[in-house]
Every structure is written in structure tokens, then in C-alpha cells.
Amino acid sequence: MENYELLLKKYNQEHLLKYIEMTDKKEELIKQIEKINFEQLQDLYSVSKRDNEKAIKGIIIEHVPFVDKYKLDAEKSNNLQTLGEEVIKNGKYAVVTMAGGQGTRLGHDGPKGTFKLNVKPRPKYLFEILAENLQRENEKYNIVIPWYIMTSTENNAKTVSFFEENNYFGYPKDNVTFFNQGNLPLLSEDGKLMVDENYNIKVASDGNGSIYKSMKNEGILLDMKKRGVEWIFIGAVDNAILNMCDPMLLGLTIKDKNEIASKSVVKANPHEKVGVFCKKDSKPAVIEYTELPTEMAEETDEEGELLFGESHIMCNLYSIEALEKIAEQNLPYHSAHKKANYLDENGNLVKSEEPNSYKYEAFIFDGFNYFDNISILRGRREEDFAPIKNKEGVDSPETAIELYNNYWKL
């Protein structure tokens, strides 16, 4: 009996044998099967059941301190600004953009960064907006900030060709590096591996938390060290007013002698559906709105501020040592119930209208747990956060366009 047959029998995945017999790409499918970590697969499936409980029983949840950027006096503000600017203008700063997603929810066929936003004075792609923002910083500090872009298996080729077709939007090509995030198999509701219409094992990107290991495995951390980079900002591609180069965030982190930091904006109301910063068992963390008890969500301090009001807006800063440390850890996986098309055992493509599979994701903020403290700088929504998540309504192109035009006073 072949190795792959033994594996499939041992882990109750024998249904794949039928697909091997059906396809003329047997060898490819067998190679994919032999690369699968079946022990991990079993653990992942158990996560599907555990995560549904959303339990935080036994965990001590506490408020985490923050600094309001706009309540600092002029002297403190200038000192933090100067501290941060020294690092940037000395070439010790790099930026990473997480751009592994597709624009499906926006009705866009292609990588999310290739979505065009109808801003003034002319429409611009999300990637173009980020490139322009970084170019402004380059001109301000007379440097070139290394720019790393995390793609996915699904959109890497399209992303790279998009940059080439648009001449990198004028950004120096030698300072733009693409790398892939990881994948994990999808599992059906009964824990079975799924096969797509090309007779490949069905996989999906394994969440923004995979960025740490991907940066290590793809040689990004090594490249940063060779360039003398000491501090790295990681942000998402879908924030139209993303400030990737805030010297005050950097200065605050250095002053606090911390290795990690994040920008926040205050929740619009106690029950806004966002993750918020806290401490879990005395370690920095983000708690999802689904996990935060109502009484804690509404709790305020003596000044009437929400104790759990600092939203995580994917504006994170790390020392190079912090990224190296997290890259060595195995972050926990969370499950998401998703729709997935697949081949049935007769080779027919089934297009699912309802969630029928589990996708497994690591979350970037679970990396905070490996440190004792985090610096949090509260910004303002109108200056820091114009996300594009939905086709219409809240956090849509319409709201992002308005925030962008107002920010640039267009």
C-alpha cells in the first residue's frame, strides 16, 4: 500500500482515493496529500467546535492604558515626534501592507488593492493611494522606505502584474518586495478534506496572523535586517487614509521601552462591532465584540471614557526583534464557517449557497500575547481610519471616499 493510502486510511480521509482515480493529474494530487500535516488537521477540526462556544471563562480581562495623541501638551508631542523622526530619516523603518484578500465583497473581480476608489481630484486604486502616501514620506525625509506587500496564492500573480503594468505607481521598484501568506486546507462540516474543480485539495489563506511566519519563511525578516531596519509598521490595504508613517507612534513606543505598539480610535458607541484592546491574564490582547460581556462593553472610568473603547484598526508597529520572536510561536487558529464550491465524489461541481466548510485563520493580534506591554496611541477616525469592507453602508467605498476627500480637503 502506498504512503498516501496509509495516511488517508489512518486519518479517515479515504474518500480522496476516488478523486485520485478520477483525475489524469494523479501525481499532483498525491503530492498535495503527502504534504498535508494530518495531525494539525485533526487539531483544526477540533477548533471548529471549540470556537463556536466563544468562551472566555476563567480569563481575567482588564483595561489597557493608552495615550491620546490630541491631549498631549506641545512639549511632549514634539519630543515623541522628534524621537520617531530620527528612526525614520536614518533608514531604520519599513512598511508592510497586508494585501492577500480579494475584492469579492465589493463586487470587484481581483485583488482588493486593485479596487478603484472614486476620490477627488481623480479616481485612484487602493495600491496607488498607499504608494502616494509613502512617496510623500520619502520626499519629507529624503529616504526610500522599504515597502513589503503580503499577497496570497490566490492573488499574487495578479498583484505583481498590476504593479508592473502601472510602473509601481512611481515607487522605486528595488524597494518593493512581494511575499505570500500561508494556506491551510478547508474542511467540510464533517471534517473531510475538499477537492476543487481542478482536482486540487481546496485550501484558503490562513489569516493575517500568518504574516509572522511568512515573513520569516519568505526571507523578509532577513532582508529587513540586511537593510538595517529596526522598526516595522504593518497595516491593511483597505484603509484609504492609512497613516503608515506616524513618528509619534514610533516615539511613544521607544519612550515606553516597548517592542510592540498600535494606533487605536475610540469606539463609536459601546456596542460597535469591533475588536478592542485589553489585557487578558495580564498580557496585551484584543477581545472580539462577540466575546465582550455587555456590562464590560458599557463600563466607563471616572472621566466617562469607555474602559474597553480602544478599537484595533490594524495599525500595528513592531521592533524587528518582536517580529522574530512571534515568528517562532504557533499562534492559535480560529475557525470561520464559509461557503465553498467543491467536487462531489462523482466528479460533479457543487456550488454551495450556504456555509458548508470551515476555514482556519490565525489573527495578527494574537501575537501581542507574547509581550508584557503594548504602547497604544489613540488617533481620530477622520484622520486614521477609512476602511472598505462592505459594498454599501458602513465601512463602504462611499464612506471611505468621503473620509479621504475630507482628510485631503478635496
Steps between C-alpha positions, in 0.01 A plus 500: 500500500630847407590760766212725406251213528623420851470866595147530367385183676667598827332842508162398361542682169466199265241684291794669324597169341201535266626839377846356435342238274287761321768747398782487247699719742545218752861581587422865580214408730706229673784750560254743657364226727848394611585859600198535729562505874220263601565540873448874460187425297347314794583791731346746256176308485477501879538881483181514288304365794683683777485846341126486462466532876679838502596429860727727705423326828782515749688775313561827685412792269644840593516852359821585314642858522528722192628846409268743322707667227289814517516548876880517520654839572724658235827402669412132540358488150815653348729270698317187376493636144876566503575158649304327225630715217860415590431131432320566171749743347788268590352223285407271788129480415302276265135453407305179438160498327267203547339452160412131477126549456272515199245776444210254484286671764536825306385337176857539370669226301864510606734574793347748742789742449402533133158640596456854367357761732319794342682768700580858404665638293505168308424133577787301652576136573553405865859397421550836329379689808748311722786555253429875495490515880838329526648723229403806706693358796800422278509859379451638851791302646713471185504119520334199336295292744514126419148383416400135544167375369347176627289329235334159487535199271168611355600855406881516487543479122226757434642737763854488363386547139273789611800680651708437189223623268474819707876551528476451879315834514839668493628322810864383466464137387811379687329597824176308441498132603208259466457190715227241552302421812438138588211266417307235690255240370129565525302229677140400443256511790575134570877554500579381148753655262339658195604496134452785251400481134867464395548197726710693751457481876289804585701749709455856623731769638560436867426846638693821561673339799698284258695812406760436771605154379468607136743788557746256647449218247505731196823673608336836571639535854847417371468758223390763752801430721733530202349841430550610861128516576418510872130593504217371281146627448239245387169624362214389276453587134135603543542813715480801266662742748747259658787687665788255456763735633395664828813619686297552817397133516864405453624758752248387763606136461867585536433724802294223663780250428244269337548265205147523360248780450173581331288794394140498620183703456230519764189289442209689345279352774533226764352237268682579176600172336878534531773325693642706786830506686519352846721283713419130523663339800730805523620475136411745216213372287202589285161370601232452234168680548327160507706402805474821702222481762243782474578645843872521412427654159304778675740552793654849531776664704470811722519725192221316323735329253422140402741268681491271198470761228825481303426341162765291328523658152786293357767766549771301676866573569776254595871494567683254274574292812129483582418365153779242529365390838138460383613319183628217720160452669200298386207739522159350577262443209141622490233349278262673262194335347519572124339415168723287275443344159637146470496182296277224629616137490358458149707789369210748482558861603277600791441874540401563858246768590549454874810472723621141468867507600745619761782740423779539755666830576763635735441860613780756497411633844556159662869581460466775764462233767876429500582838656432658838398841370389684189502872418164622371462841338142615458447682172184626334270314266495787250881501485587133533221265401305479173452124455339343195333177610147509361349578160269762653407654833747503789871465409426508127662678201248783552606565861871458415477749211344761729768447766778511238372822339451665839844391620673648195252792496396423141 
